[in-house]
Amino acid sequence: MMKKRAGPEEGIEPGTAWDDVPEDWVCPDCGVGKEDFEMVEI
């Protein structure tokens, strides 16, 4: 689930499930694409 600094200006609403984030999404803070993130169970 997206929590930190997500918002309409980044194209992602807070609380959006990771599976619903578009495949071409890029982190606005670091420029890394979704494919480079790793799911971590907490």
Summary of the structure (lengths in Angstrom):
residues: 42
radius of gyration: 9.8
end to end distance: 11.8
largest distance: 27.7
contacts: 66
relative contact order: 0.21
helix: 21%
strand: 10%
